[in-house]
Amino acid sequence: MPMTTLIQPGAPIAPVAIAADRLTIGDITVDFAAEQQDNAAEIVIRHHAGAFVRGGDQGAIVAIVRIPARRYTEQPGDTDPITGEPTTTRVADPLDPNAVSVELWPFAG
């Protein structure tokens, strides 16, 4: 499960569902593995004009999801047809959900 931090413990938060592989707030769903990139990703969810929105700079922050950069493992590949030397292939490691962090901010509704 992602590490979850309440920015202000005891304060109300937006209706949220957190699973090992995704977070849902309103009609916004963040699939952690689908969002993982070669660089760390930060996804901000806000509440603006009565709706939850992803990104942007308007509205109150209700959650910030931080997903670590994709990691790779080198595995033996085919033999290079020109040199005859063995090659390696980089294979993406599966996302460790414990490496994802979620900040939940106070939400007044």
Secondary structure, DSSP 8 states (H G I E B T S, - for coil): --EEEESSTTS-B--EEE-SSEEEETTEEEEHHHH--SS-EEEEEEEETTEEEESSSSSEEEEEEEE----EEEEEEEE-TTT--EEEEEEE----GGG-EEEE-B---
